Amino acid sequence: MATQSATWAYREAHDDFARTYFRRFSDCVVSSIGMGTYLGDPTDERDDRYREAIEDALRSGINVLDTAINYRHQRSERVVGDAIAESSVDREAILVATKGGFVPFDGERPDDPAQYIRSTYLDTGIIDRDDLARGQHCIAPGFIDDQIDRSLDNLGLETIDLYYVHNPETQLTERSRGAVYEQLEATFTRLEERRAAGDIRHYGVATWEALRVSATAENYLSLPEIVRRARAAADAAGNETTGFRGVQLPFNVQMADAFTIESHEGAEGPQSALWFAHDAELSVFTSASLMQGKLADGLPGQVAAKLDGETSAQRAINFARSAPGVASSLVGMGSPDHVTENVAAGRFEPLGASAFDAVFE
Ligand SMILES: NC(=O)c1ccc[n+]([C@@H]2O[C@H](COP(=O)([O-])OP(=O)(O)OC[C@H]3O[C@@H](n4cnc5c(N)ncnc54)[C@H](OP(=O)(O)O)[C@@H]3O)[C@@H](O)[C@H]2O)c1
């Protein structure tokens, strides 16, 4: 697992970045630019490029690897595991995050996906049919337990540093918000138990819509309520403190709702997801930091002018990692050239708090 001493040693060995490039996560330090592994075809060729890109990233100053069991039908997790095993960088210097929630296929999309899910997960009792949303999503404790075992195997690791429940808002298509919170609490209790067993160290939620929409939206989930459920789970599992530590949400120049929409009840009234997370000492990991590559083609002129960086991609990354509460901005990088360009964004300062606020005035 990632440790305090190894991550701080990694930071020492990469001392040519701008101030605040490395940020605290728990007792570790992590690079504020992280490697994402979502996009790309499920092919051997793409696996090879990802493996090379991850090894380059680890060598050049990125120690956050983000994946999910369903990404590229488990190929991304396996490639992350291979790259870590082959890398000269100490495994304990790397924060490895993965997610469970979407029922994964195995290496490729099967000819009959419904039959695959039936025989692998329903007939075996790993998933109860009532817990399945949209025929492909489940966050019940027994399923998440099974998925953690598979992820540990794919990654070849003893411990996952940060385990996310993946897009829990998907369950709102099938059940009430109250029932989703109940299910999250039951699953968090299992995650607290897996923490105690050493299989995961921290956990959180990775969301696409839930935390950045208004409180009246159908797919809204309240971050304060989720945190309360995590505290209750820690109590139920007999853990002194909760391991709920990370929140993942999309954030970029074009998708800034996590900063602009105040839908989470804080001590002094409603707050944005980013400010609530900041004040609750949760670490935010931004997804889609380049808006799935589109921002590499250009940013709105008045925003670009405020940001440091030599390329649009670098300026977009520096915008995302300037936001409050952000530990690391994840960028999908299946191409070694993109790693070189993107990691260099970390040699520039992100925006200070007032300059960041001024972008929204
Ligand atoms: N709901 C969720 O939890 C969720 C949803 C989406 C994403 N995520 C996580 O967040 C990560 C980042 O999001 P994302 O991958 O969807 O989108 P992204 O980081 O905004 O964009 C990735 C795309 O940008 C391209 N790219 C990267 N650097 C570039 C550069 N310098 N110039 C031009 N193009 C560049 C990549 O191409 P190459 O691959 O060829 O380098 C890839 O196609 C994901 O990989 C995943 O780990 C989580």
PDBQT file of the ligand as one rigid body, heavy atoms in Angstrom, charges set to zero:
ROOT
HETATM    1  N1  LIG A 401     -17.696   8.510 -13.187  1.00  0.00    +0.000 N 
HETATM    2  C1  LIG A 401     -16.429   8.372 -13.004  1.00  0.00    +0.000 C 
HETATM    3  O1  LIG A 401     -16.058   7.957 -11.964  1.00  0.00    +0.000 OA
HETATM    4  C2  LIG A 401     -15.452   8.753 -14.083  1.00  0.00    +0.000 A 
HETATM    5  C3  LIG A 401     -15.943   9.131 -15.318  1.00  0.00    +0.000 A 
HETATM    6  C4  LIG A 401     -15.029   9.486 -16.277  1.00  0.00    +0.000 A 
HETATM    7  C5  LIG A 401     -13.669   9.439 -15.975  1.00  0.00    +0.000 A 
HETATM    8  N2  LIG A 401     -13.209   9.030 -14.779  1.00  0.00    +0.000 N 
HETATM    9  C6  LIG A 401     -11.742   8.968 -14.450  1.00  0.00    +0.000 C 
HETATM   10  O2  LIG A 401     -11.137  10.222 -14.759  1.00  0.00    +0.000 OA
HETATM   11  C7  LIG A 401     -10.108  10.023 -15.729  1.00  0.00    +0.000 C 
HETATM   12  C8  LIG A 401     -10.000  11.247 -16.634  1.00  0.00    +0.000 C 
HETATM   13  O3  LIG A 401     -11.183  11.410 -17.399  1.00  0.00    +0.000 OA
HETATM   14  P1  LIG A 401     -11.338  10.965 -18.937  1.00  0.00    +0.000 P 
HETATM   15  O4  LIG A 401     -10.242  10.026 -19.308  1.00  0.00    +0.000 OA
HETATM   16  O5  LIG A 401     -12.712  10.519 -19.145  1.00  0.00    +0.000 OA
HETATM   17  O6  LIG A 401     -11.183  12.323 -19.724  1.00  0.00    +0.000 OA
HETATM   18  P2  LIG A 401     -10.002  13.408 -19.881  1.00  0.00    +0.000 P 
HETATM   19  O7  LIG A 401      -8.907  13.146 -18.928  1.00  0.00    +0.000 OA
HETATM   20  O8  LIG A 401     -10.671  14.721 -19.836  1.00  0.00    +0.000 OA
HETATM   21  O9  LIG A 401      -9.496  13.170 -21.373  1.00  0.00    +0.000 OA
HETATM   22  C9  LIG A 401      -8.813  12.008 -21.786  1.00  0.00    +0.000 C 
HETATM   23  C10 LIG A 401      -8.627  12.078 -23.299  1.00  0.00    +0.000 C 
HETATM   24  O10 LIG A 401      -7.771  13.187 -23.603  1.00  0.00    +0.000 OA
HETATM   25  C11 LIG A 401      -6.704  12.757 -24.410  1.00  0.00    +0.000 C 
HETATM   26  N3  LIG A 401      -5.520  13.548 -24.007  1.00  0.00    +0.000 N 
HETATM   27  C12 LIG A 401      -4.805  13.462 -22.865  1.00  0.00    +0.000 A 
HETATM   28  N4  LIG A 401      -3.817  14.370 -22.853  1.00  0.00    +0.000 NA
HETATM   29  C13 LIG A 401      -3.890  15.048 -24.024  1.00  0.00    +0.000 A 
HETATM   30  C14 LIG A 401      -3.124  16.085 -24.591  1.00  0.00    +0.000 A 
HETATM   31  N5  LIG A 401      -2.088  16.625 -23.946  1.00  0.00    +0.000 N 
HETATM   32  N6  LIG A 401      -3.474  16.530 -25.835  1.00  0.00    +0.000 NA
HETATM   33  C15 LIG A 401      -4.549  15.991 -26.495  1.00  0.00    +0.000 A 
HETATM   34  N7  LIG A 401      -5.306  14.990 -25.999  1.00  0.00    +0.000 NA
HETATM   35  C16 LIG A 401      -4.980  14.520 -24.759  1.00  0.00    +0.000 A 
HETATM   36  C17 LIG A 401      -6.519  11.285 -24.113  1.00  0.00    +0.000 C 
HETATM   37  O11 LIG A 401      -5.927  10.629 -25.213  1.00  0.00    +0.000 OA
HETATM   38  P3  LIG A 401      -4.884   9.394 -25.040  1.00  0.00    +0.000 P 
HETATM   39  O12 LIG A 401      -5.621   8.340 -24.260  1.00  0.00    +0.000 OA
HETATM   40  O13 LIG A 401      -4.556   9.011 -26.428  1.00  0.00    +0.000 OA
HETATM   41  O14 LIG A 401      -3.674   9.898 -24.290  1.00  0.00    +0.000 OA
HETATM   42  C18 LIG A 401      -7.972  10.850 -23.900  1.00  0.00    +0.000 C 
HETATM   43  O15 LIG A 401      -8.595  10.597 -25.130  1.00  0.00    +0.000 OA
HETATM   44  C19 LIG A 401     -10.531   8.752 -16.453  1.00  0.00    +0.000 C 
HETATM   45  O16 LIG A 401      -9.498   8.168 -17.202  1.00  0.00    +0.000 OA
HETATM   46  C20 LIG A 401     -11.000   7.933 -15.293  1.00  0.00    +0.000 C 
HETATM   47  O17 LIG A 401      -9.887   7.375 -14.614  1.00  0.00    +0.000 OA
HETATM   48  C21 LIG A 401     -14.106   8.718 -13.831  1.00  0.00    +0.000 A 
ENDROOT
TORSDOF 0
